[in-house]
Amino acid sequence: SSGINAKCGKQWYQRRVRGAMGVVTFGSIMYYIEEDQPGSEFNSILKACWWAVVTMSTVGYGDLYPTSVPGKLVGSVVVFLSMVFMALPMTIIVSKFSRAYEEMKEPNQMVGGGLDDHQGGSQLSVNGKPDVETGQDAKGRNSTTL
């Protein structure tokens, strides 16, 4: 697991920093757009940042929403950008994670030796059927007693 963290940790860290920057940036923008609107619930930057977290994660609880046209435009931009900047890099991160996981598994593939170390040489039976040359099945039983 430490090998995977070493290879993929930088991407996860960068993704988190970008997400936090987006939350603070878009939360602040939305606060300043919506603060003077009648009936708006954006009465603090912290609440606006909560809206940005919910919107960027595409959860969309509906507890906070913009009421002005500029606020709705910013909200649309936030949803679009969050899909582009958060969802698309996931394919790259998952690909690197899979590659690192496969590299980690490779040394463990040949535990106990390879196929040529079998008692009957390289002639192994397939699916438990008797081997033609040795007369034995996969468990080493004599095929004449089957």
C-alpha positions as CSV (number, residue, x, y, z in Angstrom):
1,S,0.0,0.0,0.0
2,S,2.9,2.4,0.6
3,G,4.0,1.9,-3.0
4,I,0.6,2.9,-4.3
5,N,0.5,5.9,-2.0
6,A,4.0,7.0,-3.2
7,K,3.0,6.8,-6.8
8,C,-0.6,8.3,-6.6
9,G,-0.4,10.5,-3.5
10,K,0.8,13.5,-5.4
11,Q,-2.3,13.4,-7.7
12,W,-4.6,13.0,-4.7
13,Y,-3.0,15.9,-2.9
14,Q,-3.2,18.2,-6.0
15,R,-6.8,17.3,-6.5
16,R,-7.7,18.2,-2.9
17,V,-5.9,21.5,-3.1
18,R,-7.6,22.4,-6.4
19,G,-11.0,21.4,-4.9
20,A,-10.4,23.6,-1.8
21,M,-9.3,26.5,-4.0
22,G,-12.5,26.1,-6.1
23,V,-14.7,26.0,-3.0
24,V,-13.2,29.2,-1.5
25,T,-13.2,31.0,-4.8
26,F,-16.7,30.1,-6.0
27,G,-18.1,30.4,-2.5
28,S,-16.8,33.9,-2.2
29,I,-18.0,34.9,-5.7
30,M,-21.4,33.6,-4.9
31,Y,-21.6,35.4,-1.6
32,Y,-20.8,38.7,-3.1
33,I,-23.3,38.2,-6.0
34,E,-26.1,37.0,-3.7
35,E,-25.6,38.9,-0.5
36,D,-27.9,41.9,-1.3
37,Q,-30.6,39.8,-3.1
38,P,-34.0,39.7,-1.2
39,G,-34.8,36.2,0.1
40,S,-31.2,35.0,-0.4
41,E,-29.8,32.6,2.2
42,F,-26.2,33.5,1.3
43,N,-25.6,35.6,4.4
44,S,-22.0,34.5,5.0
45,I,-19.0,33.3,3.0
46,L,-19.0,30.1,5.0
47,K,-22.6,29.3,3.9
48,A,-21.6,30.1,0.3
49,C,-18.6,27.8,0.6
50,W,-21.0,25.0,1.8
51,W,-23.1,25.7,-1.3
52,A,-19.9,25.4,-3.4
53,V,-19.0,22.0,-1.8
54,V,-22.4,20.6,-2.3
55,T,-22.6,22.0,-5.9
56,M,-19.0,20.9,-6.9
57,S,-19.6,17.4,-5.6
58,T,-22.9,17.3,-7.6
59,V,-24.9,16.3,-4.6
60,G,-27.1,19.4,-4.7
61,Y,-29.1,19.2,-1.5
62,G,-31.2,22.2,-2.4
63,D,-30.9,23.9,1.0
64,L,-29.0,26.9,-0.7
65,Y,-29.5,28.1,-4.2
66,P,-28.9,31.3,-6.1
67,T,-31.9,33.6,-6.7
68,S,-30.4,36.2,-9.1
69,V,-29.6,35.7,-12.8
70,P,-25.8,36.3,-12.3
71,G,-25.9,33.8,-9.3
72,K,-27.6,31.2,-11.5
73,L,-25.0,31.7,-14.2
74,V,-22.2,31.3,-11.7
75,G,-23.9,28.1,-10.4
76,S,-24.1,26.7,-13.9
77,V,-20.4,27.4,-14.5
78,V,-19.5,25.8,-11.1
79,V,-21.3,22.6,-12.0
80,F,-19.7,22.4,-15.4
81,L,-16.2,23.1,-14.2
82,S,-16.5,20.7,-11.3
83,M,-17.4,17.9,-13.7
84,V,-14.5,18.8,-15.9
85,F,-11.9,19.4,-13.2
86,M,-13.0,16.7,-10.8
87,A,-14.5,13.9,-12.8
88,L,-12.1,13.7,-15.7
89,P,-8.9,13.5,-13.7
90,M,-10.4,10.5,-11.9
91,T,-9.8,8.4,-14.9
92,I,-6.1,9.2,-14.9
93,I,-5.9,8.7,-11.1
94,V,-7.7,5.3,-11.3
95,S,-5.5,4.3,-14.2
96,K,-2.3,5.1,-12.3
97,F,-3.7,3.3,-9.2
98,S,-4.4,0.2,-11.2
99,R,-1.0,0.2,-12.8
100,A,0.7,0.7,-9.4
101,Y,-1.4,-2.1,-7.9
102,E,-0.5,-4.5,-10.8
103,E,3.2,-3.7,-10.3
104,M,2.9,-4.4,-6.6
105,K,1.3,-7.8,-7.3
106,E,3.9,-8.9,-10.0
107,P,6.6,-10.1,-7.6
108,N,4.0,-12.3,-5.8
109,Q,2.8,-14.0,-9.0
110,M,5.4,-16.8,-9.0
111,V,5.3,-17.8,-5.4
112,G,5.9,-21.5,-5.2
113,G,7.6,-21.8,-8.6
114,G,6.5,-21.8,-12.2
115,L,4.6,-24.3,-14.3
116,D,7.8,-26.2,-15.3
117,D,8.5,-27.3,-11.7
118,H,5.6,-29.8,-11.8
119,Q,6.6,-33.4,-11.3
120,G,5.5,-34.4,-14.7
121,G,7.7,-31.8,-16.4
122,S,5.8,-29.3,-18.5
123,Q,3.0,-31.7,-19.4
124,L,0.2,-30.6,-17.1
125,S,-3.4,-31.9,-17.2
126,V,-6.0,-29.4,-18.2
127,N,-9.3,-29.1,-16.2
128,G,-8.7,-32.3,-14.3
129,K,-8.7,-34.5,-17.5
130,P,-5.9,-37.1,-17.7
131,D,-2.6,-36.1,-19.3
132,V,-2.0,-38.3,-22.4
133,E,1.7,-38.8,-21.8
134,T,1.8,-39.4,-18.1
135,G,-1.7,-41.0,-17.6
136,Q,-2.4,-38.8,-14.6
137,D,-5.0,-36.1,-13.9
138,A,-4.4,-32.7,-12.3
139,K,-4.2,-34.2,-8.8
140,G,-1.6,-36.8,-9.8
141,R,-4.1,-39.7,-9.7
142,N,-3.6,-42.5,-12.1
143,S,-6.2,-42.2,-14.9
144,T,-6.8,-46.0,-15.2
145,T,-8.4,-46.0,-11.7
146,L,-10.9,-43.2,-12.5
